[in-house]
Amino acid sequence: MSYDGGSRWIPAGLRRTADGTWTVDVKAPKSAEHVSLRATAKDDAGNTVNQTVVRAYSLK
């Protein structure tokens, strides 16, 4: 995730839950106004998908 519009990316530290979904805690700096998200997924067949959403949501 990024708090500066995608200039710098920070690993999110995903956790798999008991029901098989994934979760992450977002602890943004007090100065952050938006959160940008970037995800990459790969399946067993080697297919991949990458997605970036700059300013995915606002914190203020």
PQR file with spaces between the fields and no chain letter, atoms N, CA, C, O and H, PARSE charges and radii, in Angstrom:
ATOM       1  N    MET     1       0.834   -1.155    0.000 -0.4000 1.5000
ATOM       2  CA   MET     1       0.000    0.000    0.000 -0.0000 2.0000
ATOM       3  C    MET     1       0.883    1.223    0.000  0.5500 1.7000
ATOM       4  O    MET     1       2.077    1.144    0.286 -0.5500 1.4000
ATOM       5  N    SER     2       0.287    2.357   -0.324 -0.4000 1.5000
ATOM       6  CA   SER     2       1.022    3.610   -0.413 -0.0000 2.0000
ATOM       7  C    SER     2       0.172    4.716    0.190  0.5500 1.7000
ATOM       8  O    SER     2      -1.053    4.728    0.070 -0.5500 1.4000
ATOM       9  H    SER     2      -0.684    2.421   -0.556  0.4000 1.0000
ATOM      10  N    TYR     3       0.855    5.636    0.838 -0.4000 1.5000
ATOM      11  CA   TYR     3       0.159    6.778    1.429 -0.0000 2.0000
ATOM      12  C    TYR     3       0.543    8.083    0.749  0.5500 1.7000
ATOM      13  O    TYR     3       0.141    9.159    1.191 -0.5500 1.4000
ATOM      14  H    TYR     3       1.850    5.626    0.935  0.4000 1.0000
ATOM      15  N    ASP     4       1.329    7.989   -0.337 -0.4000 1.5000
ATOM      16  CA   ASP     4       1.794    9.191   -1.029 -0.0000 2.0000
ATOM      17  C    ASP     4       1.475    9.153   -2.522  0.5500 1.7000
ATOM      18  O    ASP     4       2.260    9.626   -3.345 -0.5500 1.4000
ATOM      19  H    ASP     4       1.655    7.115   -0.697  0.4000 1.0000
ATOM      20  N    GLY     5       0.330    8.592   -2.860 -0.4000 1.5000
ATOM      21  CA   GLY     5      -0.101    8.565   -4.254 -0.0000 2.0000
ATOM      22  C    GLY     5       0.638    7.572   -5.127  0.5500 1.7000
ATOM      23  O    GLY     5       0.593    7.676   -6.353 -0.5500 1.4000
ATOM      24  H    GLY     5      -0.307    8.208   -2.192  0.4000 1.0000
ATOM      25  N    GLY     6       1.316    6.614   -4.522 -0.4000 1.5000
ATOM      26  CA   GLY     6       2.004    5.578   -5.282 -0.0000 2.0000
ATOM      27  C    GLY     6       3.479    5.835   -5.522  0.5500 1.7000
ATOM      28  O    GLY     6       4.115    5.086   -6.264 -0.5500 1.4000
ATOM      29  H    GLY     6       1.353    6.529   -3.526  0.4000 1.0000
ATOM      30  N    SER     7       4.041    6.868   -4.917 -0.4000 1.5000
ATOM      31  CA   SER     7       5.479    7.127   -5.071 -0.0000 2.0000
ATOM      32  C    SER     7       6.312    6.065   -4.361  0.5500 1.7000
ATOM      33  O    SER     7       7.334    5.620   -4.883 -0.5500 1.4000
ATOM      34  H    SER     7       3.525    7.476   -4.314  0.4000 1.0000
ATOM      35  N    ARG     8       5.873    5.661   -3.170 -0.4000 1.5000
ATOM      36  CA   ARG     8       6.557    4.615   -2.403 -0.0000 2.0000
ATOM      37  C    ARG     8       5.530    3.577   -1.969  0.5500 1.7000
ATOM      38  O    ARG     8       4.437    3.922   -1.517 -0.5500 1.4000
ATOM      39  H    ARG     8       5.043    6.023   -2.746  0.4000 1.0000
ATOM      40  N    TRP     9       5.892    2.295   -2.112 -0.4000 1.5000
ATOM      41  CA   TRP     9       4.982    1.201   -1.769 -0.0000 2.0000
ATOM      42  C    TRP     9       5.504    0.460   -0.551  0.5500 1.7000
ATOM      43  O    TRP     9       6.704    0.211   -0.430 -0.5500 1.4000
ATOM      44  H    TRP     9       6.780    2.016   -2.479  0.4000 1.0000
ATOM      45  N    ILE    10       4.593    0.110    0.351 -0.4000 1.5000
ATOM      46  CA   ILE    10       4.913   -0.584    1.592 -0.0000 2.0000
ATOM      47  C    ILE    10       4.215   -1.941    1.567  0.5500 1.7000
ATOM      48  O    ILE    10       3.015   -1.998    1.300 -0.5500 1.4000
ATOM      49  H    ILE    10       3.619    0.313    0.253  0.4000 1.0000
ATOM      50  N    PRO    11       4.939   -3.049    1.840 -0.5600 1.5000
ATOM      51  CA   PRO    11       4.268   -4.360    1.899  0.2800 2.0000
ATOM      52  C    PRO    11       3.147   -4.342    2.937  0.5500 1.7000
ATOM      53  O    PRO    11       3.286   -3.744    4.004 -0.5500 1.4000
ATOM      54  N    ALA    12       2.048   -4.998    2.616 -0.4000 1.5000
ATOM      55  CA   ALA    12       0.850   -4.900    3.447 -0.0000 2.0000
ATOM      56  C    ALA    12       0.781   -5.917    4.577  0.5500 1.7000
ATOM      57  O    ALA    12       0.081   -5.658    5.556 -0.5500 1.4000
ATOM      58  H    ALA    12       1.936   -5.483    1.749  0.4000 1.0000
ATOM      59  N    GLY    13       1.451   -7.040    4.507 -0.4000 1.5000
ATOM      60  CA   GLY    13       1.381   -8.025    5.578 -0.0000 2.0000
ATOM      61  C    GLY    13       0.025   -8.710    5.667  0.5500 1.7000
ATOM      62  O    GLY    13      -0.620   -8.682    6.715 -0.5500 1.4000
ATOM      63  H    GLY    13       2.020   -7.251    3.712  0.4000 1.0000
ATOM      64  N    LEU    14      -0.404   -9.320    4.579 -0.4000 1.5000
ATOM      65  CA   LEU    14      -1.698  -10.011    4.542 -0.0000 2.0000
ATOM      66  C    LEU    14      -1.726  -11.212    5.477  0.5500 1.7000
ATOM      67  O    LEU    14      -0.702  -11.849    5.723 -0.5500 1.4000
ATOM      68  H    LEU    14       0.120   -9.343    3.727  0.4000 1.0000
ATOM      69  N    ARG    15      -2.909  -11.509    5.993 -0.4000 1.5000
ATOM      70  CA   ARG    15      -3.130  -12.708    6.814 -0.0000 2.0000
ATOM      71  C    ARG    15      -4.325  -13.464    6.261  0.5500 1.7000
ATOM      72  O    ARG    15      -5.347  -12.873    5.912 -0.5500 1.4000
ATOM      73  H    ARG    15      -3.741  -10.992    5.793  0.4000 1.0000
ATOM      74  N    ARG    16      -4.181  -14.786    6.186 -0.4000 1.5000
ATOM      75  CA   ARG    16      -5.303  -15.623    5.758 -0.0000 2.0000
ATOM      76  C    ARG    16      -6.160  -15.953    6.977  0.5500 1.7000
ATOM      77  O    ARG    16      -5.646  -16.360    8.019 -0.5500 1.4000
ATOM      78  H    ARG    16      -3.351  -15.267    6.469  0.4000 1.0000
ATOM      79  N    THR    17      -7.464  -15.773    6.834 -0.4000 1.5000
ATOM      80  CA   THR    17      -8.380  -16.034    7.946 -0.0000 2.0000
ATOM      81  C    THR    17      -8.858  -17.486    7.915  0.5500 1.7000
ATOM      82  O    THR    17      -8.592  -18.215    6.960 -0.5500 1.4000
ATOM      83  H    THR    17      -7.882  -15.442    5.988  0.4000 1.0000
ATOM      84  N    ALA    18      -9.556  -17.890    8.956 -0.4000 1.5000
ATOM      85  CA   ALA    18     -10.034  -19.267    9.065 -0.0000 2.0000
ATOM      86  C    ALA    18     -10.985  -19.652    7.937  0.5500 1.7000
ATOM      87  O    ALA    18     -11.051  -20.821    7.558 -0.5500 1.4000
ATOM      88  H    ALA    18      -9.772  -17.297    9.732  0.4000 1.0000
ATOM      89  N    ASP    19     -11.724  -18.677    7.394 -0.4000 1.5000
ATOM      90  CA   ASP    19     -12.669  -18.998    6.321 -0.0000 2.0000
ATOM      91  C    ASP    19     -12.036  -18.919    4.927  0.5500 1.7000
ATOM      92  O    ASP    19     -12.734  -19.046    3.920 -0.5500 1.4000
ATOM      93  H    ASP    19     -11.670  -17.728    7.702  0.4000 1.0000
ATOM      94  N    GLY    20     -10.698  -18.708    4.867 -0.4000 1.5000
ATOM      95  CA   GLY    20      -9.998  -18.722    3.588 -0.0000 2.0000
ATOM      96  C    GLY    20      -9.872  -17.376    2.903  0.5500 1.7000
ATOM      97  O    GLY    20      -9.278  -17.285    1.829 -0.5500 1.4000
ATOM      98  H    GLY    20     -10.131  -18.605    5.685  0.4000 1.0000
ATOM      99  N    THR    21     -10.423  -16.325    3.506 -0.4000 1.5000
ATOM     100  CA   THR    21     -10.267  -14.989    2.925 -0.0000 2.0000
ATOM     101  C    THR    21      -8.981  -14.357    3.465  0.5500 1.7000
ATOM     102  O    THR    21      -8.336  -14.896    4.364 -0.5500 1.4000
ATOM     103  H    THR    21     -10.906  -16.399    4.378  0.4000 1.0000
ATOM     104  N    TRP    22      -8.632  -13.222    2.906 -0.4000 1.5000
ATOM     105  CA   TRP    22      -7.416  -12.524    3.316 -0.0000 2.0000
ATOM     106  C    TRP    22      -7.777  -11.188    3.948  0.5500 1.7000
ATOM     107  O    TRP    22      -8.768  -10.562    3.571 -0.5500 1.4000
ATOM     108  H    TRP    22      -9.156  -12.783    2.175  0.4000 1.0000
ATOM     109  N    THR    23      -6.964  -10.750    4.916 -0.4000 1.5000
ATOM     110  CA   THR    23      -7.207   -9.483    5.591 -0.0000 2.0000
ATOM     111  C    THR    23      -5.880   -8.775    5.844  0.5500 1.7000
ATOM     112  O    THR    23      -4.822   -9.404    5.859 -0.5500 1.4000
ATOM     113  H    THR    23      -6.159  -11.258    5.222  0.4000 1.0000
ATOM     114  N    VAL    24      -5.948   -7.482    6.038 -0.4000 1.5000
ATOM     115  CA   VAL    24      -4.767   -6.680    6.366 -0.0000 2.0000
ATOM     116  C    VAL    24      -5.202   -5.529    7.266  0.5500 1.7000
ATOM     117  O    VAL    24      -6.297   -4.988    7.107 -0.5500 1.4000
ATOM     118  H    VAL    24      -6.808   -6.971    6.026  0.4000 1.0000
ATOM     119  N    ASP    25      -4.354   -5.163    8.198 -0.4000 1.5000
ATOM     120  CA   ASP    25      -4.604   -3.993    9.035 -0.0000 2.0000
ATOM     121  C    ASP    25      -3.919   -2.796    8.392  0.5500 1.7000
ATOM     122  O    ASP    25      -2.746   -2.866    8.025 -0.5500 1.4000
ATOM     123  H    ASP    25      -3.465   -5.603    8.327  0.4000 1.0000
ATOM     124  N    VAL    26      -4.650   -1.707    8.258 -0.4000 1.5000
ATOM     125  CA   VAL    26      -4.103   -0.477    7.689 -0.0000 2.0000
ATOM     126  C    VAL    26      -3.807    0.475    8.838  0.5500 1.7000
ATOM     127  O    VAL    26      -4.706    0.871    9.580 -0.5500 1.4000
ATOM     128  H    VAL    26      -5.603   -1.650    8.555  0.4000 1.0000
ATOM     129  N    LYS    27      -2.536    0.837    8.976 -0.4000 1.5000
ATOM     130  CA   LYS    27      -2.124    1.788   10.013 -0.0000 2.0000
ATOM     131  C    LYS    27      -1.414    2.939    9.319  0.5500 1.7000
ATOM     132  O    LYS    27      -0.188    2.968    9.215 -0.5500 1.4000
ATOM     133  H    LYS    27      -1.806    0.516    8.373  0.4000 1.0000
ATOM     134  N    ALA    28      -2.197    3.862    8.858 -0.4000 1.5000
ATOM     135  CA   ALA    28      -1.677    4.983    8.077 -0.0000 2.0000
ATOM     136  C    ALA    28      -1.048    6.034    8.982  0.5500 1.7000
ATOM     137  O    ALA    28      -1.482    6.230   10.117 -0.5500 1.4000
ATOM     138  H    ALA    28      -3.193    3.838    8.943  0.4000 1.0000
ATOM     139  N    PRO    29      -0.016    6.712    8.467 -0.5600 1.5000
ATOM     140  CA   PRO    29       0.536    7.835    9.227  0.2800 2.0000
ATOM     141  C    PRO    29      -0.511    8.942    9.386  0.5500 1.7000
ATOM     142  O    PRO    29      -1.398    9.089    8.545 -0.5500 1.4000
ATOM     143  N    LYS    30      -0.404    9.708   10.452 -0.4000 1.5000
ATOM     144  CA   LYS    30      -1.388   10.774   10.709 -0.0000 2.0000
ATOM     145  C    LYS    30      -1.465   11.785    9.574  0.5500 1.7000
ATOM     146  O    LYS    30      -2.510   12.398    9.358 -0.5500 1.4000
ATOM     147  H    LYS    30       0.317    9.589   11.135  0.4000 1.0000
ATOM     148  N    SER    31      -0.368   11.961    8.852 -0.4000 1.5000
ATOM     149  CA   SER    31      -0.344   12.944    7.765 -0.0000 2.0000
ATOM     150  C    SER    31      -0.987   12.436    6.474  0.5500 1.7000
ATOM     151  O    SER    31      -1.217   13.215    5.549 -0.5500 1.4000
ATOM     152  H    SER    31       0.481   11.462    9.028  0.4000 1.0000
ATOM     153  N    ALA    32      -1.277   11.135    6.405 -0.4000 1.5000
ATOM     154  CA   ALA    32      -1.832   10.556    5.172 -0.0000 2.0000
ATOM     155  C    ALA    32      -3.259   11.031    4.931  0.5500 1.7000
ATOM     156  O    ALA    32      -4.057   11.149    5.861 -0.5500 1.4000
ATOM     157  H    ALA    32      -1.090   10.502    7.156  0.4000 1.0000
ATOM     158  N    GLU    33      -3.563   11.298    3.676 -0.4000 1.5000
ATOM     159  CA   GLU    33      -4.919   11.701    3.301 -0.0000 2.0000
ATOM     160  C    GLU    33      -5.642   10.622    2.508  0.5500 1.7000
ATOM     161  O    GLU    33      -6.871   10.562    2.521 -0.5500 1.4000
ATOM     162  H    GLU    33      -2.915   11.202    2.920  0.4000 1.0000
ATOM     163  N    HIS    34      -4.884    9.763    1.811 -0.4000 1.5000
ATOM     164  CA   HIS    34      -5.456    8.708    0.977 -0.0000 2.0000
ATOM     165  C    HIS    34      -4.628    7.437    1.111  0.5500 1.7000
ATOM     166  O    HIS    34      -3.467    7.477    1.518 -0.5500 1.4000
ATOM     167  H    HIS    34      -3.885    9.812    1.801  0.4000 1.0000
ATOM     168  N    VAL    35      -5.237    6.318    0.764 -0.4000 1.5000
ATOM     169  CA   VAL    35      -4.536    5.037    0.692 -0.0000 2.0000
ATOM     170  C    VAL    35      -4.619    4.541   -0.743  0.5500 1.7000
ATOM     171  O    VAL    35      -5.697    4.496   -1.336 -0.5500 1.4000
ATOM     172  H    VAL    35      -6.180    6.285    0.434  0.4000 1.0000
ATOM     173  N    SER    36      -3.466    4.168   -1.294 -0.4000 1.5000
ATOM     174  CA   SER    36      -3.409    3.543   -2.611 -0.0000 2.0000
ATOM     175  C    SER    36      -3.106    2.066   -2.409  0.5500 1.7000
ATOM     176  O    SER    36      -2.356    1.700   -1.504 -0.5500 1.4000
ATOM     177  H    SER    36      -2.590    4.204   -0.812  0.4000 1.0000
ATOM     178  N    LEU    37      -3.686    1.224   -3.245 -0.4000 1.5000
ATOM     179  CA   LEU    37      -3.545   -0.224   -3.100 -0.0000 2.0000
ATOM     180  C    LEU    37      -2.949   -0.836   -4.354  0.5500 1.7000
ATOM     181  O    LEU    37      -3.226   -0.388   -5.467 -0.5500 1.4000
ATOM     182  H    LEU    37      -4.295    1.522   -3.980  0.4000 1.0000
ATOM     183  N    ARG    38      -2.122   -1.871   -4.167 -0.4000 1.5000
ATOM     184  CA   ARG    38      -1.560   -2.627   -5.286 -0.0000 2.0000
ATOM     185  C    ARG    38      -1.621   -4.102   -4.905  0.5500 1.7000
ATOM     186  O    ARG    38      -1.187   -4.493   -3.822 -0.5500 1.4000
ATOM     187  H    ARG    38      -1.897   -2.235   -3.263  0.4000 1.0000
ATOM     188  N    ALA    39      -2.162   -4.909   -5.803 -0.4000 1.5000
ATOM     189  CA   ALA    39      -2.291   -6.348   -5.548 -0.0000 2.0000
ATOM     190  C    ALA    39      -1.751   -7.141   -6.731  0.5500 1.7000
ATOM     191  O    ALA    39      -1.899   -6.743   -7.887 -0.5500 1.4000
ATOM     192  H    ALA    39      -2.515   -4.591   -6.683  0.4000 1.0000
ATOM     193  N    THR    40      -1.127   -8.259   -6.422 -0.4000 1.5000
ATOM     194  CA   THR    40      -0.659   -9.211   -7.423 -0.0000 2.0000
ATOM     195  C    THR    40      -1.116  -10.589   -6.980  0.5500 1.7000
ATOM     196  O    THR    40      -0.958  -10.953   -5.814 -0.5500 1.4000
ATOM     197  H    THR    40      -1.006   -8.582   -5.483  0.4000 1.0000
ATOM     198  N    ALA    41      -1.680  -11.353   -7.898 -0.4000 1.5000
ATOM     199  CA   ALA    41      -2.130  -12.713   -7.581 -0.0000 2.0000
ATOM     200  C    ALA    41      -1.653  -13.662   -8.671  0.5500 1.7000
ATOM     201  O    ALA    41      -1.547  -13.283   -9.838 -0.5500 1.4000
ATOM     202  H    ALA    41      -1.808  -11.058   -8.844  0.4000 1.0000
ATOM     203  N    LYS    42      -1.367  -14.901   -8.276 -0.4000 1.5000
ATOM     204  CA   LYS    42      -0.914  -15.927   -9.213 -0.0000 2.0000
ATOM     205  C    LYS    42      -1.582  -17.243   -8.839  0.5500 1.7000
ATOM     206  O    LYS    42      -1.636  -17.605   -7.663 -0.5500 1.4000
ATOM     207  H    LYS    42      -1.454  -15.209   -7.329  0.4000 1.0000
ATOM     208  N    ASP    43      -2.092  -17.961   -9.840 -0.4000 1.5000
ATOM     209  CA   ASP    43      -2.718  -19.250   -9.556 -0.0000 2.0000
ATOM     210  C    ASP    43      -1.743  -20.390   -9.840  0.5500 1.7000
ATOM     211  O    ASP    43      -0.622  -20.162  -10.294 -0.5500 1.4000
ATOM     212  H    ASP    43      -2.048  -17.667  -10.795  0.4000 1.0000
ATOM     213  N    ASP    44      -2.181  -21.615   -9.568 -0.4000 1.5000
ATOM     214  CA   ASP    44      -1.324  -22.790   -9.740 -0.0000 2.0000
ATOM     215  C    ASP    44      -0.920  -23.029  -11.183  0.5500 1.7000
ATOM     216  O    ASP    44       0.087  -23.691  -11.435 -0.5500 1.4000
ATOM     217  H    ASP    44      -3.092  -21.800   -9.200  0.4000 1.0000
ATOM     218  N    ALA    45      -1.681  -22.507  -12.137 -0.4000 1.5000
ATOM     219  CA   ALA    45      -1.364  -22.667  -13.560 -0.0000 2.0000
ATOM     220  C    ALA    45      -0.372  -21.610  -14.048  0.5500 1.7000
ATOM     221  O    ALA    45       0.050  -21.641  -15.204 -0.5500 1.4000
ATOM     222  H    ALA    45      -2.499  -21.969  -11.932  0.4000 1.0000
ATOM     223  N    GLY    46      -0.002  -20.682  -13.173 -0.4000 1.5000
ATOM     224  CA   GLY    46       0.953  -19.648  -13.546 -0.0000 2.0000
ATOM     225  C    GLY    46       0.330  -18.370  -14.075  0.5500 1.7000
ATOM     226  O    GLY    46       1.047  -17.444  -14.455 -0.5500 1.4000
ATOM     227  H    GLY    46      -0.345  -20.657  -12.234  0.4000 1.0000
ATOM     228  N    ASN    47      -0.987  -18.306  -14.105 -0.4000 1.5000
ATOM     229  CA   ASN    47      -1.665  -17.080  -14.533 -0.0000 2.0000
ATOM     230  C    ASN    47      -1.502  -16.013  -13.455  0.5500 1.7000
ATOM     231  O    ASN    47      -1.558  -16.310  -12.262 -0.5500 1.4000
ATOM     232  H    ASN    47      -1.570  -19.058  -13.796  0.4000 1.0000
ATOM     233  N    THR    48      -1.300  -14.771  -13.885 -0.4000 1.5000
ATOM     234  CA   THR    48      -1.134  -13.685  -12.924 -0.0000 2.0000
ATOM     235  C    THR    48      -2.043  -12.513  -13.260  0.5500 1.7000
ATOM     236  O    THR    48      -2.472  -12.331  -14.399 -0.5500 1.4000
ATOM     237  H    THR    48      -1.255  -14.529  -14.855  0.4000 1.0000
ATOM     238  N    VAL    49      -2.317  -11.740  -12.244 -0.4000 1.5000
ATOM     239  CA   VAL    49      -3.058  -10.489  -12.415 -0.0000 2.0000
ATOM     240  C    VAL    49      -2.423   -9.460  -11.482  0.5500 1.7000
ATOM     241  O    VAL    49      -2.064   -9.770  -10.345 -0.5500 1.4000
ATOM     242  H    VAL    49      -1.968  -11.888  -11.318  0.4000 1.0000
ATOM     243  N    ASN    50      -2.293   -8.249  -11.977 -0.4000 1.5000
ATOM     244  CA   ASN    50      -1.768   -7.136  -11.189 -0.0000 2.0000
ATOM     245  C    ASN    50      -2.777   -6.001  -11.262  0.5500 1.7000
ATOM     246  O    ASN    50      -3.316   -5.712  -12.330 -0.5500 1.4000
ATOM     247  H    ASN    50      -2.584   -7.998  -12.900  0.4000 1.0000
ATOM     248  N    GLN    51      -3.030   -5.364  -10.138 -0.4000 1.5000
ATOM     249  CA   GLN    51      -3.955   -4.235  -10.140 -0.0000 2.0000
ATOM     250  C    GLN    51      -3.465   -3.172   -9.166  0.5500 1.7000
ATOM     251  O    GLN    51      -3.074   -3.477   -8.039 -0.5500 1.4000
ATOM     252  H    GLN    51      -2.592   -5.599   -9.271  0.4000 1.0000
ATOM     253  N    THR    52      -3.490   -1.940   -9.610 -0.4000 1.5000
ATOM     254  CA   THR    52      -3.113   -0.800   -8.785 -0.0000 2.0000
ATOM     255  C    THR    52      -4.264    0.197   -8.784  0.5500 1.7000
ATOM     256  O    THR    52      -4.795    0.551   -9.836 -0.5500 1.4000
ATOM     257  H    THR    52      -3.807   -1.692  -10.525  0.4000 1.0000
ATOM     258  N    VAL    53      -4.640    0.642   -7.596 -0.4000 1.5000
ATOM     259  CA   VAL    53      -5.674    1.668   -7.460 -0.0000 2.0000
ATOM     260  C    VAL    53      -5.067    2.809   -6.647  0.5500 1.7000
ATOM     261  O    VAL    53      -4.896    2.700   -5.433 -0.5500 1.4000
ATOM     262  H    VAL    53      -4.208    0.354   -6.741  0.4000 1.0000
ATOM     263  N    VAL    54      -4.747    3.899   -7.332 -0.4000 1.5000
ATOM     264  CA   VAL    54      -4.184    5.065   -6.667 -0.0000 2.0000
ATOM     265  C    VAL    54      -5.325    5.855   -6.035  0.5500 1.7000
ATOM     266  O    VAL    54      -6.360    6.095   -6.658 -0.5500 1.4000
ATOM     267  H    VAL    54      -4.886    3.987   -8.318  0.4000 1.0000
ATOM     268  N    ARG    55      -5.110    6.254   -4.778 -0.4000 1.5000
ATOM     269  CA   ARG    55      -6.138    6.951   -3.992 -0.0000 2.0000
ATOM     270  C    ARG    55      -7.420    6.124   -3.925  0.5500 1.7000
ATOM     271  O    ARG    55      -8.508    6.608   -4.236 -0.5500 1.4000
ATOM     272  H    ARG    55      -4.270    6.059   -4.272  0.4000 1.0000
ATOM     273  N    ALA    56      -7.266    4.867   -3.513 -0.4000 1.5000
ATOM     274  CA   ALA    56      -8.405    3.948   -3.442 -0.0000 2.0000
ATOM     275  C    ALA    56      -9.470    4.453   -2.473  0.5500 1.7000
ATOM     276  O    ALA    56     -10.667    4.307   -2.725 -0.5500 1.4000
ATOM     277  H    ALA    56      -6.383    4.473   -3.260  0.4000 1.0000
ATOM     278  N    TYR    57      -9.035    5.040   -1.379 -0.4000 1.5000
ATOM     279  CA   TYR    57     -10.004    5.644   -0.462 -0.0000 2.0000
ATOM     280  C    TYR    57      -9.343    6.746    0.360  0.5500 1.7000
ATOM     281  O    TYR    57      -8.123    6.788    0.519 -0.5500 1.4000
ATOM     282  H    TYR    57      -8.063    5.159   -1.174  0.4000 1.0000
ATOM     283  N    SER    58     -10.180    7.624    0.870 -0.4000 1.5000
ATOM     284  CA   SER    58      -9.736    8.788    1.627 -0.0000 2.0000
ATOM     285  C    SER    58      -9.739    8.483    3.123  0.5500 1.7000
ATOM     286  O    SER    58     -10.578    7.722    3.607 -0.5500 1.4000
ATOM     287  H    SER    58     -11.171    7.590    0.741  0.4000 1.0000
ATOM     288  N    LEU    59      -8.815    9.069    3.836 -0.4000 1.5000
ATOM     289  CA   LEU    59      -8.745    8.902    5.285 -0.0000 2.0000
ATOM     290  C    LEU    59      -9.316   10.097    6.034  0.5500 1.7000
ATOM     291  O    LEU    59      -9.521   10.029    7.246 -0.5500 1.4000
ATOM     292  H    LEU    59      -8.134    9.687    3.443  0.4000 1.0000
ATOM     293  N    LYS    60      -9.570   11.168    5.337 -0.4000 1.5000
ATOM     294  CA   LYS    60     -10.058   12.388    6.004 -0.0000 2.0000
ATOM     295  C    LYS    60     -11.325   12.874    5.371  0.5500 1.7000
ATOM     296  O    LYS    60     -11.880   13.886    5.799 -0.5500 1.4000
ATOM     297  H    LYS    60      -9.404   11.223    4.352  0.4000 1.0000
